[in-house]
């Protein structure tokens, strides 16, 4: 009766406890359930005082953060050397094979006369033939068996076409044909030497010059890594798709990274080079252990949730709210499991890259980068154990559903402006030329960036479109900056104030918290020890047996 009266005081003098007043309810069982749930929500320090368990997961997470960060920095430096080597080779090829090329001039690099097209193609062929005499790098031709791989020149053009712009008549066959010829190193021919090769400018679509060069990235030796052998597939494209009289010229290279067939490194032993592989194996073992411990904790939370749900269904006569059920599913553990999985896969790929069995850096970078990001975000969980820092986590969690709904509504308005700007302002403004650039431009405007150039660069060829652009931009800026963005900030602020008031008042805000508030046992009280918990359930079973015997005796009487 004392417990029941205390519950009446908590939930109000005129209302019974939410789980009812069952005369056959086992008090010891209820207290054990409260202690189990309360122990589940304790932080590592409180659990240590409650049962003497050392915080192995916390220690493991700290170690994991350190070694994963070291791994990421090491891989980042290695990846940076690869990226630098690729970019510098691309710049080298532009200066070697593009006539009169100037740094940063690819946007305006084009030819306008037929003679210039021939000269540029001949220049590429000439530079390719004299590569050994002009390059300062370790570039070499690709060699198949006993022959070097040739340079290939291909032109794509419409099959047949009779075009008469003066008469405003044309006849075109849309089928595309390709005509190619090969040039081997040291042969030094020109297009004029090939009497059977002619550029069909009237129906020309593109000219592609393709060749393969090899190189070795030697700078990795200084970082205790084996050098990689690179295959650069260089493609020079003369683009005449628009048939506007301006043929744009571009140079691109596709890179294949291979293991060098025969190598010898002095001054750096192979044992030191493969130490990073052993370090990656250590990270994999650590992540597997961390993921296993967190998975066990998630399973224990789900089991405890079922136990609490069953108790509420049997004693309260109602279902547990979904919000209370989700309290038992620790999202931080799930985040750690995801980060461990990404790190394990990324470390396996990194080992294959170190042993030259794999050369794809992009997937490995995404996995390791995302895994490390999640690991560092998981540090916020331990900051949440402090009351002043926990308010940030609680605010983010409480505001998340409303933020998602708000973004969905604002996103519809944002997309409407994107489509409208793309179709109306695209022909007159460079930033609205594609749907992707429209979205980037509008997002910059929301953040107050690049506003004046966006207004100024609007071409005034059409007065109607120019005036429309002013209405479009002013309404967008006013709507999103002064209304939508302000409402978004207000949404977060209101949630923050609500959480702050709840923390200051200390009043339980859910049935689960009300249920746990009945347990006044402190972590260092000694009641959370395993033996005492077992005795509690043992006493509960004896209580139930005695209760059943009394009921049978009373029914027989």
C-alpha positions as CSV (number, residue, x, y, z in Angstrom):
1,X,0.0,0.0,0.0
2,X,2.9,2.4,0.7
3,X,4.2,1.9,-2.9
4,X,0.7,2.4,-4.3
5,X,0.2,5.6,-2.3
6,X,3.6,6.9,-3.5
7,X,2.7,6.3,-7.1
8,X,-0.6,8.2,-6.5
9,X,1.5,11.1,-5.3
10,X,3.6,11.1,-8.4
11,X,0.9,10.8,-11.0
12,X,-1.7,12.9,-9.1
13,X,-4.0,12.4,-6.1
14,X,-7.0,11.9,-8.3
15,X,-5.6,9.3,-10.8
16,X,-4.2,5.8,-10.3
17,X,-0.8,4.8,-11.6
18,X,-0.7,4.2,-15.4
19,X,0.0,0.4,-15.0
20,X,-3.0,-0.1,-12.7
21,X,-3.3,-1.7,-9.3
22,X,-3.1,-5.5,-9.6
23,X,-3.5,-7.3,-6.3
24,X,-1.6,-10.3,-7.6
25,X,1.3,-8.2,-8.8
26,X,4.8,-9.2,-7.5
27,X,6.4,-6.1,-6.0
28,X,9.9,-7.7,-6.1
29,X,9.4,-8.4,-9.8
30,X,8.5,-4.8,-10.5
31,X,11.5,-3.5,-8.6
32,X,13.8,-5.9,-10.4
33,X,12.5,-4.7,-13.8
34,X,13.0,-1.1,-12.7
35,X,16.5,-1.8,-11.7
36,X,17.3,-3.7,-14.9
37,X,16.0,-0.8,-17.1
38,X,17.6,1.8,-14.9
39,X,20.9,0.0,-15.1
40,X,20.5,-0.3,-18.9
41,X,20.3,3.5,-19.2
42,X,23.3,4.2,-16.9
43,X,26.5,5.6,-18.3
44,X,29.8,3.6,-18.1
45,X,30.9,5.2,-14.8
46,X,27.5,4.5,-13.1
47,X,27.6,0.9,-14.4
48,X,31.0,0.5,-12.9
49,X,29.8,1.8,-9.5
50,X,26.6,-0.4,-9.8
51,X,28.2,-3.7,-10.7
52,X,31.9,-3.2,-10.8
53,X,32.0,-3.8,-14.5
54,X,34.9,-2.0,-16.3
55,X,33.8,0.1,-19.2
56,X,35.4,-2.1,-21.9
57,X,33.3,-0.6,-24.7
58,X,34.3,2.9,-23.8
59,X,38.0,2.0,-23.6
60,X,37.7,0.2,-26.9
61,X,36.0,3.1,-28.6
62,X,38.8,5.5,-27.4
63,X,41.5,3.2,-28.8
64,X,39.5,2.7,-32.0
65,X,39.2,6.5,-32.6
66,X,42.9,6.9,-32.2
67,X,44.0,4.1,-34.5
68,X,41.3,4.8,-37.2
69,X,42.3,8.4,-37.3
70,X,46.0,7.4,-37.7
71,X,44.9,5.0,-40.5
72,X,42.9,7.7,-42.3
73,X,45.7,10.3,-42.1
74,X,48.2,7.7,-43.5
75,X,45.8,6.7,-46.3
76,X,45.0,10.4,-47.0
77,X,48.7,11.2,-47.4
78,X,49.1,8.2,-49.8
79,X,46.0,9.2,-51.7
80,X,47.1,12.8,-51.9
81,X,50.3,11.7,-53.7
82,X,48.3,9.7,-56.2
83,X,46.0,12.6,-56.9
84,X,48.9,15.0,-57.2
85,X,50.6,12.7,-59.6
86,X,47.5,12.3,-61.8
87,X,46.8,16.1,-61.9
88,X,50.4,17.0,-62.7
89,X,50.5,14.5,-65.5
90,X,47.3,15.8,-66.9
91,X,48.8,19.3,-66.9
92,X,52.0,18.0,-68.5
93,X,50.0,16.3,-71.3
94,X,48.2,19.5,-72.0
95,X,51.4,21.5,-72.4
96,X,53.0,18.7,-74.4
97,X,50.3,17.9,-76.9
98,X,48.1,21.0,-77.2
99,X,49.5,23.8,-79.4
100,X,50.0,27.1,-77.6
101,X,48.2,26.0,-74.5
102,X,48.1,28.4,-71.5
103,X,47.2,27.3,-68.0
104,X,43.6,27.6,-67.2
105,X,42.6,28.2,-70.8
106,X,40.6,25.1,-71.5
107,X,37.3,26.9,-71.5
108,X,38.3,29.1,-74.4
109,X,40.7,26.7,-76.2
110,X,39.2,26.1,-79.6
111,X,39.9,26.3,-83.4
112,X,38.0,28.1,-86.0
113,X,39.7,27.4,-89.3
114,X,40.2,24.2,-91.3
115,X,44.0,24.8,-91.5
116,X,44.1,25.2,-87.7
117,X,42.5,21.8,-87.2
118,X,45.1,20.2,-89.4
119,X,47.9,22.0,-87.7
120,X,46.7,21.0,-84.2
121,X,46.3,17.3,-85.2
122,X,49.8,17.3,-86.8
123,X,51.2,19.0,-83.7
124,X,49.8,16.2,-81.5
125,X,51.3,13.5,-83.8
126,X,54.6,15.3,-83.9
127,X,54.9,15.6,-80.1
128,X,53.9,12.0,-79.7
129,X,56.7,10.9,-82.0
130,X,59.3,13.0,-80.3
131,X,58.2,12.2,-76.7
132,X,61.6,10.9,-75.7
133,X,63.3,14.1,-76.7
134,X,60.9,16.6,-75.1
135,X,59.5,15.2,-71.9
136,X,61.2,15.8,-68.5
137,X,59.3,13.0,-66.9
138,X,59.7,9.2,-67.0
139,X,57.0,8.8,-69.6
140,X,57.3,5.9,-72.1
141,X,55.3,4.4,-74.9
142,X,53.1,1.3,-74.2
143,X,54.7,-1.8,-75.7
144,X,52.9,-4.9,-76.8
145,X,55.3,-7.8,-77.3
146,X,57.8,-6.3,-79.8
147,X,55.8,-3.3,-81.0
148,X,54.8,0.0,-79.5
149,X,51.1,0.8,-79.2
150,X,50.2,3.3,-81.9
151,X,48.5,6.7,-81.7
152,X,44.9,6.5,-83.2
153,X,43.2,9.3,-85.0
154,X,39.4,8.8,-85.5
155,X,36.8,11.1,-87.0
156,X,33.1,10.7,-86.6
157,X,30.8,12.1,-89.2
158,X,27.3,11.7,-90.7
159,X,27.1,9.1,-93.4
160,X,25.8,11.4,-96.1
161,X,24.8,15.0,-96.1
162,X,24.0,17.8,-98.5
163,X,23.8,21.1,-96.7
164,X,23.0,24.4,-98.3
165,X,22.5,27.1,-95.7
166,X,22.1,29.8,-98.4
167,X,19.1,28.0,-99.9
168,X,17.9,26.9,-96.4
169,X,17.8,23.3,-97.6
170,X,19.6,20.2,-96.4
171,X,19.6,16.5,-96.6
172,X,21.2,14.4,-93.9
173,X,21.7,10.8,-93.1
174,X,21.8,10.6,-89.3
175,X,23.8,7.4,-89.2
176,X,27.3,8.0,-87.8
177,X,30.4,6.5,-89.4
178,X,33.9,6.4,-88.0
179,X,37.1,6.5,-89.9
180,X,40.5,5.9,-88.2
181,X,44.2,5.5,-88.9
182,X,47.2,4.6,-86.7
183,X,50.5,6.4,-86.2
184,X,53.4,4.5,-84.7
185,X,56.1,6.2,-82.6
186,X,59.1,7.6,-84.6
187,X,57.3,7.4,-87.9
188,X,56.4,11.2,-87.9
189,X,53.7,11.4,-90.6
190,X,51.3,14.3,-91.1
191,X,47.7,14.3,-92.3
192,X,48.8,15.8,-95.6
193,X,51.0,12.7,-96.1
194,X,47.9,10.5,-95.9
195,X,46.2,11.0,-99.2
196,X,43.3,8.7,-98.3
197,X,42.4,10.6,-95.1
198,X,40.2,13.7,-95.4
199,X,38.3,15.6,-92.8
200,X,34.6,16.0,-93.7
201,X,34.0,19.4,-92.1
202,X,30.4,19.8,-93.3
203,X,29.2,16.7,-91.6
204,X,32.0,16.3,-89.0
205,X,31.0,15.5,-85.4
206,X,34.3,15.0,-83.6
207,X,37.9,14.0,-84.0
208,X,39.5,11.9,-81.3
209,X,43.2,11.3,-80.9
210,X,44.0,8.5,-78.5
211,X,47.2,7.0,-77.2
212,X,48.7,5.3,-74.1
213,X,51.7,6.4,-72.1
214,X,53.3,4.8,-69.1
215,X,54.9,6.3,-66.0
216,X,56.0,5.3,-62.5
217,X,55.2,7.3,-59.4
218,X,58.5,7.3,-57.5
219,X,57.6,9.7,-54.8
220,X,55.9,7.0,-52.7
221,X,59.2,5.4,-51.9
222,X,60.0,8.1,-49.4
223,X,56.8,7.2,-47.5
224,X,57.6,3.5,-47.2
225,X,55.3,2.5,-50.0
226,X,56.0,0.5,-53.2
227,X,55.8,2.7,-56.3
228,X,52.9,2.2,-58.7
229,X,53.0,1.8,-62.4
230,X,50.5,4.1,-64.3
231,X,48.9,3.7,-67.7
232,X,47.6,7.0,-69.0
233,X,45.1,6.7,-71.8
234,X,45.2,10.2,-73.3
235,X,42.4,11.4,-75.4
236,X,42.4,14.7,-77.4
237,X,38.9,15.6,-78.6
238,X,37.9,18.1,-81.2
239,X,34.2,18.6,-80.6
240,X,32.1,19.8,-83.5
241,X,28.7,18.6,-82.3
242,X,27.1,22.1,-82.5
243,X,28.4,22.8,-86.1
244,X,28.7,26.5,-85.0
245,X,32.1,27.2,-86.6
246,X,33.8,26.7,-83.3
247,X,35.5,23.4,-82.6
248,X,36.3,23.0,-78.9
249,X,39.4,21.1,-78.0
250,X,39.8,19.2,-74.8
251,X,42.3,16.7,-73.4
252,X,41.4,14.0,-70.8
253,X,43.3,11.0,-69.5
254,X,42.0,7.8,-67.9
255,X,44.4,6.3,-65.4
256,X,45.0,2.7,-64.6
257,X,47.2,1.9,-61.7
258,X,49.1,-1.5,-61.8
259,X,51.6,-3.3,-59.8
260,X,55.1,-3.0,-61.3
261,X,56.3,-6.3,-62.6
262,X,59.9,-6.2,-61.6
263,X,61.2,-3.8,-58.9
264,X,64.0,-3.4,-56.5
265,X,64.1,-0.8,-53.6
266,X,67.2,-0.1,-51.6
267,X,67.1,1.9,-48.4
268,X,63.6,0.7,-47.4
269,X,63.0,-2.9,-46.6
270,X,59.9,-4.8,-47.6
271,X,59.2,-5.5,-43.9
272,X,58.8,-1.8,-43.2
273,X,56.7,-1.3,-46.3
274,X,54.2,-4.0,-45.2
275,X,53.9,-2.8,-41.6
276,X,50.9,-0.8,-42.7
277,X,49.2,-4.0,-43.7
278,X,49.6,-5.4,-40.2
279,X,48.3,-2.1,-38.7
280,X,45.2,-2.4,-41.0
281,X,44.7,-6.0,-39.7
282,X,44.8,-4.7,-36.1
283,X,42.1,-2.1,-37.0
284,X,39.9,-4.9,-38.6
285,X,40.2,-7.0,-35.4
286,X,39.4,-3.9,-33.2
287,X,36.3,-3.0,-35.3
288,X,35.0,-6.6,-35.3
289,X,35.3,-6.6,-31.5
290,X,33.6,-3.2,-31.2
291,X,30.8,-4.2,-33.5
292,X,30.2,-7.5,-31.6
293,X,30.0,-5.7,-28.2
294,X,27.6,-3.1,-29.6
295,X,25.5,-5.7,-31.3
296,X,25.2,-7.6,-28.0
297,X,24.1,-4.3,-26.3
298,X,21.5,-3.7,-29.0
299,X,20.1,-7.2,-28.6
300,X,20.0,-6.8,-24.8
301,X,18.1,-3.6,-25.2
302,X,15.5,-5.2,-27.5
303,X,15.1,-8.1,-25.1
304,X,14.5,-5.6,-22.3
305,X,12.1,-3.7,-24.5
306,X,10.0,-6.9,-24.9
307,X,10.1,-7.5,-21.2
308,X,8.9,-4.0,-20.4
309,X,6.2,-4.2,-23.2
310,X,5.0,-7.6,-21.8
311,X,4.9,-6.1,-18.3
312,X,2.9,-3.1,-19.4
313,X,0.5,-5.2,-21.4
314,X,-0.2,-7.6,-18.5
315,X,-0.3,-5.0,-15.7
316,X,-1.3,-1.7,-17.3
317,X,-3.6,-3.2,-19.9
318,X,-2.2,-1.0,-22.8
319,X,0.5,-0.9,-25.3
320,X,3.8,0.9,-24.9
321,X,4.1,4.1,-27.0
322,X,6.5,3.9,-30.0
323,X,8.7,6.6,-28.5
324,X,9.2,4.6,-25.4
325,X,10.1,1.5,-27.4
326,X,12.7,3.4,-29.3
327,X,14.4,4.4,-26.1
328,X,15.6,0.9,-25.7
329,X,17.2,0.9,-29.2
330,X,20.4,2.9,-28.7
331,X,21.0,4.8,-32.0
332,X,24.6,5.4,-31.0
333,X,25.3,1.6,-31.0
334,X,23.8,1.3,-34.4
335,X,25.9,4.2,-35.6
336,X,29.0,2.5,-34.2
337,X,28.1,-0.8,-35.9
338,X,27.6,1.0,-39.3
339,X,31.0,2.8,-38.9
340,X,32.7,-0.4,-37.9
341,X,31.3,-2.2,-41.0
342,X,32.4,0.6,-43.3
343,X,35.9,0.7,-41.7
344,X,36.3,-3.1,-42.0
345,X,35.4,-3.1,-45.7
346,X,37.5,0.0,-46.3
347,X,40.5,-1.6,-44.4
348,X,40.2,-4.7,-46.5
349,X,40.3,-2.7,-49.7
350,X,43.2,-0.7,-48.3
351,X,45.2,-3.9,-47.7
352,X,44.5,-4.9,-51.3
353,X,45.7,-1.5,-52.5
354,X,48.8,-1.8,-50.4
355,X,49.6,-5.2,-51.8
356,X,48.7,-3.9,-55.3
357,X,45.9,-6.4,-55.8
358,X,43.5,-3.5,-56.2
359,X,44.0,0.0,-57.5
360,X,40.7,1.7,-57.0
361,X,41.2,4.5,-54.4
362,X,37.7,6.1,-54.7
363,X,35.6,3.3,-53.1
364,X,38.2,2.9,-50.3
365,X,38.3,6.6,-49.7
366,X,34.5,6.8,-49.4
367,X,34.3,3.9,-47.0
368,X,37.2,5.0,-44.7
369,X,36.1,8.6,-44.8
370,X,32.5,7.9,-43.9
371,X,33.5,5.3,-41.3
372,X,35.9,7.8,-39.6
373,X,33.2,10.5,-39.7
374,X,30.7,8.3,-38.0
375,X,33.3,7.3,-35.4
376,X,34.0,10.9,-34.5
377,X,30.3,11.8,-34.5
378,X,29.9,8.9,-32.0
379,X,32.1,10.8,-29.5
380,X,29.0,13.1,-28.9
381,X,27.4,10.1,-27.1
382,X,30.0,10.4,-24.3
383,X,29.6,14.2,-24.2
384,X,25.9,13.6,-23.6
385,X,26.6,12.1,-20.2
386,X,27.2,15.6,-19.0
387,X,24.0,17.5,-18.4
388,X,25.1,20.8,-20.1
389,X,26.2,19.0,-23.2
390,X,23.3,16.6,-23.4
391,X,20.9,19.4,-24.3
392,X,22.3,19.6,-27.8
393,X,21.7,15.9,-28.4
394,X,18.2,16.0,-27.0
395,X,17.4,19.1,-29.1
396,X,18.6,17.4,-32.3
397,X,16.7,14.3,-31.5
398,X,13.5,16.1,-30.6
399,X,13.6,18.5,-33.5
400,X,14.5,15.9,-36.1
401,X,10.9,14.8,-37.1
402,X,9.7,18.4,-37.4
403,X,12.8,19.4,-39.3
404,X,12.2,16.6,-41.9
405,X,8.6,17.6,-42.4
406,X,9.7,21.3,-42.7
407,X,12.4,20.4,-45.2
408,X,10.0,18.4,-47.3
409,X,7.6,21.4,-47.6
410,X,10.4,23.9,-48.2
411,X,12.0,21.5,-50.7
412,X,8.9,21.6,-52.9
413,X,9.0,25.4,-53.1
414,X,12.8,25.1,-53.8
415,X,12.3,22.7,-56.6
416,X,9.6,24.8,-58.2
417,X,12.1,27.8,-58.3
418,X,14.8,25.5,-59.7
419,X,12.7,24.3,-62.6
420,X,11.4,27.8,-63.4
421,X,14.9,29.3,-63.3
422,X,16.3,26.6,-65.5
423,X,13.8,26.9,-68.3
424,X,13.3,30.7,-68.2
425,X,16.7,32.2,-67.2
426,X,18.9,29.4,-68.6
427,X,19.4,30.9,-72.1
428,X,20.4,34.2,-70.6
429,X,22.4,33.4,-67.5
430,X,25.4,31.1,-67.1
431,X,24.5,30.0,-63.6
432,X,21.1,28.8,-64.7
433,X,22.3,26.9,-67.7
434,X,21.8,23.4,-66.2
435,X,19.5,22.1,-63.5
436,X,22.5,21.3,-61.3
437,X,24.0,24.8,-61.6
438,X,20.5,26.3,-60.9
439,X,20.3,24.4,-57.6
440,X,23.8,25.4,-56.6
441,X,23.2,29.0,-57.4
442,X,19.9,29.2,-55.4
443,X,21.4,27.4,-52.5
444,X,24.2,30.0,-52.5
445,X,21.6,32.8,-52.5
446,X,19.9,31.3,-49.5
447,X,23.2,31.6,-47.6
448,X,23.7,35.1,-48.8
449,X,26.6,34.2,-51.1
450,X,27.3,35.6,-54.6
451,X,24.2,37.7,-54.7
452,X,25.4,40.8,-56.6
453,X,27.1,38.8,-59.5
454,X,23.9,36.7,-59.8
455,X,21.9,39.9,-60.4
456,X,24.6,41.6,-62.5
457,X,25.4,38.8,-64.9
458,X,21.9,38.5,-66.3
459,X,22.1,39.3,-70.0
460,X,19.7,42.1,-71.1
461,X,19.0,40.7,-74.6
462,X,15.3,40.3,-73.7
463,X,13.7,43.0,-71.6
464,X,10.8,40.8,-70.7
465,X,13.1,38.1,-69.4
466,X,15.3,40.6,-67.6
467,X,12.4,42.1,-65.7
468,X,11.1,38.6,-65.0
469,X,14.5,37.7,-63.6
470,X,14.3,40.6,-61.1
471,X,10.9,39.4,-59.8
472,X,12.2,35.8,-59.7
473,X,15.4,36.6,-57.7
474,X,13.8,39.1,-55.3
475,X,10.9,36.9,-54.5
476,X,13.2,33.9,-54.0
477,X,15.6,35.7,-51.7
478,X,12.8,37.3,-49.7
479,X,10.8,34.1,-49.3
480,X,13.7,31.8,-48.3
481,X,15.9,34.2,-46.2
482,X,13.2,36.3,-44.5
483,X,10.5,33.6,-44.0
484,X,11.6,30.0,-44.5
485,X,15.0,30.3,-43.0
486,X,13.7,32.3,-40.1
487,X,11.0,29.7,-39.5
488,X,13.5,27.0,-39.5
489,X,15.6,28.7,-36.9
490,X,12.5,29.3,-34.8
491,X,11.7,25.6,-35.0
492,X,15.1,24.7,-33.5
493,X,14.9,27.5,-30.9
494,X,11.5,26.4,-29.7
495,X,12.6,22.8,-29.4
496,X,15.7,24.0,-27.5
497,X,13.6,26.0,-25.0
498,X,11.2,23.1,-24.5
499,X,14.1,20.7,-23.7
500,X,15.7,23.3,-21.4
501,X,12.5,23.8,-19.4
502,X,12.0,20.0,-19.1
503,X,15.6,19.6,-17.7
504,X,15.1,22.4,-15.3
505,X,11.8,21.2,-14.0
506,X,13.0,17.5,-13.7
507,X,9.4,16.2,-14.3
508,X,9.3,12.9,-16.2
509,X,7.9,13.5,-19.7
510,X,7.1,9.9,-20.7
511,X,5.6,6.8,-19.1
512,X,8.9,5.1,-19.2
513,X,10.6,7.9,-17.3
514,X,7.7,7.9,-14.8
515,X,8.1,4.2,-14.3
516,X,11.9,4.6,-13.7
517,X,11.4,7.5,-11.3
518,X,10.0,5.1,-8.8
519,X,13.5,3.5,-8.4
520,X,15.4,5.5,-5.9
521,X,18.4,3.1,-5.7
522,X,21.7,4.9,-6.4
523,X,24.4,3.1,-8.5
524,X,26.7,2.7,-5.5
525,X,23.9,1.3,-3.3
526,X,24.9,-2.3,-4.0
527,X,21.4,-3.5,-5.1
528,X,22.5,-3.8,-8.7
529,X,25.0,-6.6,-8.0
530,X,24.3,-9.7,-10.0
531,X,23.8,-12.0,-6.9
532,X,21.3,-9.7,-5.4
533,X,19.4,-9.5,-8.7
534,X,19.3,-13.2,-8.9
535,X,18.0,-13.4,-5.3
536,X,15.4,-10.8,-6.3
537,X,14.0,-13.0,-9.1
538,X,14.3,-16.1,-6.8
539,X,12.3,-14.3,-4.1
540,X,9.8,-13.3,-6.7
541,X,9.3,-16.9,-7.7
542,X,8.7,-17.9,-4.1
543,X,6.3,-15.0,-3.8
544,X,4.3,-16.2,-6.7
545,X,4.2,-19.8,-5.4
546,X,3.0,-18.6,-2.0
547,X,0.4,-16.4,-3.7
548,X,-0.9,-19.3,-5.8
549,X,-1.1,-21.6,-2.8
550,X,-3.1,-19.0,-0.9
551,X,-5.5,-18.5,-3.8
552,X,-6.0,-22.3,-4.1
553,X,-6.6,-22.6,-0.3
554,X,-9.1,-19.8,-0.3
555,X,-11.0,-21.3,-3.3
556,X,-11.2,-24.7,-1.6
557,X,-12.5,-23.1,1.6
